Amino acid sequence: MWRQLKSGAWLNRERLARYPVILLVVSLAAAVIWVALSDGLIDRNGKPIGTDFSNVWAAGRLVLQGDPAAPYDVARQIAAEADAFQGRSTAFFGWHYPPVFLFVAAGLALLPYGWALVLWTALTLPAYLAALRAILSRRETVLIALAFPAVFVNLGHGQNGFLTAALLGGALAVLDYRPLLTGFLIGLLSYKPQFGLLVPVALLASGCWRAVTAATVTVLGTVVATLLTFGPRVWQAFAEFSSFTRLIVLEEGNIGWAKIQSLFSAVRMLGGVVEEAYAAQVALALALAASLVWLWRSSASYDLKAAALACGSLLATPYVLDYDFVVLAVSIAFFARHGLAHGFRDYEISVLALCWIMPLFARSMAASLGAPVGILSMLALYAVTLRRAATDIAAQVQTSTRLAPA
């Protein structure tokens, strides 16, 4: 058993073909039943179908009504979400995004809620799959990417994990030959700024100046666009509401520690105070930044660099939720591409498999057992990636030494 886990031999071609299909069929059946049992787009738990998407649609309606700062007003946002379901009382889902995402929300709110949710999924899911296919161009990629449990977590929330993964994965997939497009995609990722903490570190460390310039111009362009369209008041409202997000959602864990999948949340869930949680998160972020500088300046494979950056982007922020695990597919795909080309080392296949299946039970295990398996799995993947990079670099040095003239 242990030898099988170490070598990864347990994950043979037959299992790799069957397990994703089984999980995909079961997940689709559960989703269809869940929607079929809903009443007027309200599920059996009294939550909207697409839960978090209700805040996107409601925020968009407020923008279309001429008040783009209103989504950052809790009372106005609650009322707008109730309007989406003919005044029926549902759970409240706050609007925590920067003003740039209001453009997307307003566009979606031009449609009725149900059709807007369908369109949102129809646009972002294929984008995610296209990014994964660009990274790992193999016949089975789309099936495995679709069956990835994080996909169904994201679908259930009507969230933006597909978009985040598409932007980051697409950016990293084309960095070598289209740096300006990489910068543009990274700039668009500013709609979720917590995932951009380490990207500039890696790009600057490796001297990707064109990508950095394009990303900077894109971010500045989106800010100017929001100022011209919505006015400066919307940014002031966002800044004021950010304090609410930090205090109520993050520090007090109002949405539940099990849903937040960061080291910060793990420390709080295990009884640590806010100061201890911040200290642990900052220490981790600094360690990630330092290791990425080393990695991206090294001669290691680009696939390992990209895998580490995608995984590190999730690890660095205190505010990462279970549906954000979709981004982990980017890291898995890059690592798998490297392993398929150069062979896998001890435990690598098993760690990749663990991270692939982990979103299925990470939240439930955190809630029922207090076990932060999400953060532990991501740390394992990041550690394995660094170990592989160090091993490969050492092998390169040995080879060059052996071939050097006496």
PyMOL commands that set and color helices and strands:
alter all, ss='L'
color gray80, all
select helices_A, chain A and resi 2-7+13-36+53-64+70-72+74-83+99-108+113-135+141-147+149-157+161-173+179-191+193-196+199-205+209-230+233-251+263-269+274-297+302-316+322-342+348-360+362-369+373-403
alter helices_A, ss='H'
color red, helices_A
deselect
rebuild
show_as cartoon
